Amino acid sequence: MQTKSSFIPMMIIGILFFIFGFVTWLNGSLIPFLKLILDLDSFEALFVTFAFYIAYTVMALPMASLLEKTGYKNGMAIGLSVMAVGSLLFIPAAFSASFILFLVALFTLGTGLTILQTASNPYIVLIGPIESAAMRISIMGLINKSAGVLAPLVFSALIFSKLGVTENLSQLALEELAMHLVTPYLVMAGGLLGLIALVKFSSLPELEFEHDAYDNSSIFKFPRVILGAVALFFYVGIEVIAGDTIGLYAQSIGVTDVTALTSYTMVFMVIAYLVGVLFIPKYLSQEKALVGSSVLGILFLFGVVFSSTTNTSISEVLWGWSGIQTLPNSITFVALLGLSNALVWPTIWPLALDGLGKHTAKGSALLIMAISGGALLPLGFAKIAEIVGSMQEAYLSAIVCYLVILFYALKGHKIRSLQ
């Protein structure tokens, strides 16, 4: 991709990544919120993640075809429009207290994000040298997860500030609580409409690809992309489990005030993204960052399963000095998963897309489809927790996710041919 300057594209894409993060990580607060007002069990509540992330699988390839027809820039504007519609659907969902309508709104938001993600990630990979792509994606991730830190805090402040107590509420109080969703999502829809104008009238360049030897090949002839999509499937699954189940897990062991806990996981992701920005590629290769992330994830999962659900010594070291809510050690290890997760997405994308040329849109779509891991694996996690009778023990099953990522880091990305 040839541009006179990468600053303006990076700035615009950075704004979009902030929106990705804010909308996506609202789900961590929305799950216990809807569980409360609609009287759902944990398995039902995790259909919030299913409805949102399954859109990536259902819509990714159609959106890739759309991008080939409209161009990446116009495709981004369409994606923002779809997201605005999804935000507005939360208003009738809140008035009717309809779980189905909430799920439709979440699916619509996910569809809009599918278009944006399919278009924007290749921009960041191809706007500069491939060797430093993980560093650029880390910058975007830093913006994205900073929004993820803010979203649960803003949600809690706007939704619960007037009611305070969220246990044993009357039906009238629950209906009033649901109405508090209207203003935030109305404001969000207005902000998205403003971003459409920013993208449409900006100097954001169109992606252009040179002719290459693979123009007539199928995207399925690139095993590094296929295996990258598999690795991302398991990555997004464990990322969502870490960010969106922390509140449910805290509820299950008696912790109160859980709607902002997703921010704890996001804080550690921000720290790891800073490492990526500062150290990749000068001191740390993309491959080594991926290996380190998967090994750390396995260690932290052992910490979740085998540490105390009452003792807060680790939490006091990490949070107590700043007056932030201290947590049982086991929950703190769930939050620490953010540290191991952050650099997986930035490192897999450049390793998978390297050399795809005109197949980049379809390769990107396959990688975006892998986000369905965020729809399916949390439900599997909830079912395992139900079977074993302990959400804490269920976290051990997530080790599979990091083992798949470790395989891709060590071998999968090096496979260039099926022959």
Beta strands, then each sheet from edge to edge (+ up, - down):
end
